[in-house]
Every structure is written in C-alpha cells, then in structure tokens.
C-alpha cells in the first residue's frame, strides 16, 4: 500500500504545479510550435507531378498460320513483361541517366546515380495502373521528371521491341530461304517426273488414297511450320541472352521425367488427331475434343518447364529469368514437335502400306506430289508470317499506354514541406516536453 501510494500521482496537484509554472510550460509549448512553424517555412519547397499509365497484354500474335504454328508448341505467348518489371525498368540507368544529366546540380560531383535519384525523386506505385510520381524543386521540374521517366521508358521499350522484331524477321528469313530451296527442288522433281512418265493426274483410286492420308500430311505441314517458327524465336532469345544462353543446358529440361511423360502424351495425341482427320473435319466433336486435350497437355508441359526453370534462376534478374524461361519452353516445345513429326511420319507409312497396291510409277508420282505440296505450303506460310512480322514491326503497339500525362502542380500548393503537419508536430512535442517539465516540478515539490 505504501509503495502504491509513493508511485501514485495526484493529477489535481500536478495541474496546480503546471498552473504555477504556467509561463514556463506555456513558453515550452509556444516555443516548440513556433520553432516547428519556422522550420516549415525554411525548408525548401517540393512539388509532385504524377503520370498515370496502363499496362496491357502484348502477346505478339502472329496471326493466321503463325498463330496456329505457335499454338502447336503450347501457345507461344512468350514471357509477358509483368507490371513489376516495368516499374523496375523505369528506375534503370537507361531511363534515368538522361534526366539526371539534363538537371542543374549545384555541385556536379554530388550528382546522384540512378538508384539514389529514384529513391529521392520518384515514387512509383502499382494499383490497377502504374502511378509515376516525381518530386521537384519547382512545378516545372517535377512535371519534367515525371514525363521524362515515362517518355524514356516508352522509347526504351519501343527500341527493344523493334530489335526483337528485326531479329525475328532475320531468323525467319533464314528459314524462308531454306524452305524456298526445298520447295523449288521438290517442285522441279515432280515436274520432271510428270514429263518423263507422261503422268499429270492420278486415277480416282489414287485420289481416294491421297485423301485418306491428307490428315497426316496436314499435321506434318503444321508441325514443320511450328518448328521453323520456334527455331526463329529461339534464335532471338539466344541472341538476347548471349553467354547466359548456354546455362540452360544445365537444367536438363528434356531429360526431366515429368517433361518426358507429358511429351509422350503430346506425341500420342498428335498421332491420334491426325488419324481422326482421316475421317472427320476439324468441326467434328471428336476432333475438337482431341484438340482441347492437346492444348491442356501443352499447357501442362509449359507449367512443368516453368517450374524447373524457376528453381534454377533465383540469381538472375526478372528479365533474364523470363528469357531463360522462354528459351526452355521453346526447346521443350521444339523437341515435342520434332518427336510428334517423326511419330506421325511413321504412322502415315504404316497406313500407306495397308492401302491398295499401286504400280511403282503411281507410288513415286504420289510421293513426289506430296513432297512438293508440303514444302510449298511450308514456304508460303513462313513468307506470310514474315510479312506479318514486318507489318507488326512498323506498327509496333506498346505494352503500356499513357492515361494521364504528367500534371503541372500548383505553385501555391507544394507537396512539401507540409506546414500544418510540421506545426502540429511541434505543438504535440511542446505539450510532451511541457508535461515532462511539470512532472519534474511536481516531484521536486512532493
């Protein structure tokens, strides 16, 4: 009881002590408040300007045969740059250094680097959109920084995308030259055979046989185009990765048991689908169900590859990790396409052996006709795809678009210093110090 009595404070008496020393108590409160107000007036003004941008999907759909070819390998959507990657890229040296160099600095030696500049002058937030808020000593400076960050980022993205498209066109052109050569050779052989044997059209029975094998031939054409497309895509990724590209071999993607299992199911599905096309059109429910099953398997393959790559790319930055994932997906898809082509070729040969026997001349005629048709289709589809990519390069759509440009802040309404808040903090601090002073006086008098 004595202890509790000693430690208790008589609030009434404390109040009386404060009233007795009201000049000092009031002076502490008023002094702290005035000091805070003076500090708020002395601190340099700061303004904020915000640019609002919206991200959007940038799936570089190649359309037509290209889209179908990429779909055969699991969608071919590539690695879409996440919004978080955009936010980090906006803080990169490429974006910020031109802004830093354009600003006036009292001491050039103390000019900040990109990292320090982003920390002091930028606030990039993500909601459903990206808000790029810049701080400046004047309204014009804040607006200039905010707008320049977005402008420089858009310029960097445009340049990168155009380089990607140019590389893709370059690699596709290489494939087109090969396809053109193969197509011309096959067509020439077929024409020479027609002239030599005076055969210009197979009989009706041979036409029926050709129709039965058409499903397998169409599947092989699609797979050939898919392989050429993915080879071009893989070349682009390897070009971007440089020395890092070889590191993906350590992942042993195609030796992974789960990947092999899914790939085996894809191969079987491709063969079954080609067989169904012997009897049904692509609109038949059975064919549609088989296509959906293949789509699910390709997605499962992509997911499994992504899992393996994610466990090995923790030390890479997001952009490099994304490229490594795209590379591994392309390699796994390419392996599945080649294996599917071999399986379909084998199955086609088995079906062909069970069909009606024809004279050797007719068999050779049909084989040459088939080769010429397939290689011509491959060449035509690759040319279409390349042209579409050239158009896309000229009309490149950005992954982000500006919704609200950088605003010009009101000169009479700086974002900092916040005078009322600083003054209020001074008042609260003064009250705390005054209470502490009163408590000390209370203890002395007690």
Residue, then its C-alpha position, 0 to 999 in steps of 0.5 A: x500500500x505504501x509503495x502504491x501510494x509513493x508511485x501514485x500521482x495526484x493529477x489535481x496537484x500536478x495541474x496546480x504545479x503546471x498552473x504555477x509554472x504556467x509561463x514556463x510550460x506555456x513558453x515550452x509549448x509556444x516555443x516548440x510550435x513556433x520553432x516547428x512553424x519556422x522550420x516549415x517555412x525554411x525548408x525548401x519547397x517540393x512539388x509532385x507531378x504524377x503520370x498515370x499509365x496502363x499496362x496491357x497484354x502484348x502477346x505478339x500474335x502472329x496471326x493466321x498460320x503463325x498463330x496456329x504454328x505457335x499454338x502447336x508448341x503450347x501457345x507461344x505467348x512468350x514471357x509477358x513483361x509483368x507490371x513489376x518489371x516495368x516499374x523496375x525498368x523505369x528506375x534503370x540507368x537507361x531511363x534515368x541517366x538522361x534526366x539526371x544529366x539534363x538537371x542543374x546540380x549545384x555541385x556536379x560531383x554530388x550528382x546522384x546515380x540512378x538508384x539514389x535519384x529514384x529513391x529521392x525523386x520518384x515514387x512509383x506505385x502499382x494499383x490497377x495502373x502504374x502511378x509515376x510520381x516525381x518530386x521537384x524543386x519547382x512545378x516545372x521540374x517535377x512535371x519534367x521528371x515525371x514525363x521524362x521517366x515515362x517518355x524514356x521508358x516508352x522509347x526504351x521499350x519501343x527500341x527493344x521491341x523493334x530489335x526483337x522484331x528485326x531479329x525475328x524477321x532475320x531468323x525467319x528469313x533464314x528459314x524462308x530461304x531454306x524452305x524456298x530451296x526445298x520447295x523449288x527442288x521438290x517442285x522441279x522433281x515432280x515436274x520432271x517426273x510428270x514429263x518423263x512418265x507422261x503422268x499429270x493426274x492420278x486415277x480416282x483410286x489414287x485420289x481416294x488414297x491421297x485423301x485418306x492420308x491428307x490428315x497426316x500430311x496436314x499435321x506434318x505441314x503444321x508441325x514443320x511450320x511450328x518448328x521453323x517458327x520456334x527455331x526463329x524465336x529461339x534464335x532471338x532469345x539466344x541472341x538476347x541472352x548471349x553467354x547466359x544462353x548456354x546455362x540452360x543446358x544445365x537444367x536438363x529440361x528434356x531429360x526431366x521425367x515429368x517433361x518426358x511423360x507429358x511429351x509422350x502424351x503430346x506425341x500420342x495425341x498428335x498421332x491420334x488427331x491426325x488419324x481422326x482427320x482421316x475421317x472427320x473435319x476439324x468441326x467434328x466433336x471428336x476432333x475438337x475434343x482431341x484438340x482441347x486435350x492437346x492444348x491442356x497437355x501443352x499447357x501442362x508441359x509449359x507449367x512443368x518447364x516453368x517450374x524447373x526453370x524457376x528453381x534454377x534462376x533465383x540469381x538472375x534478374x526478372x528479365x533474364x529469368x523470363x528469357x531463360x524461361x522462354x528459351x526452355x519452353x521453346x526447346x521443350x516445345x521444339x523437341x515435342x514437335x520434332x518427336x510428334x513429326x517423326x511419330x506421325x511420319x511413321x504412322x502415315x507409312x504404316x497406313x500407306x502400306x495397308x492401302x491398295x497396291x499401286x504400280x511403282x510409277x503411281x507410288x513415286x508420282x504420289x510421293x513426289x506430289x506430296x513432297x512438293x505440296x508440303x514444302x510449298x505450303x511450308x514456304x508460303x506460310x513462313x513468307x506470310x508470317x514474315x510479312x506479318x512480322x514486318x507489318x507488326x514491326x512498323x506498327x509496333x503497339x506498346x505494352x503500356x499506354x499513357x492515361x494521364x500525362x504528367x500534371x503541372x502542380x500548383x505553385x501555391x500548393x507544394x507537396x512539401x514541406x507540409x506546414x500544418x503537419x510540421x506545426x502540429x508536430x511541434x505543438x504535440x512535442x511542446x505539450x510532451x516536453x511541457x508535461x515532462x517539465x511539470x512532472x519534474x516540478x511536481x516531484x521536486x515539490x512532493 
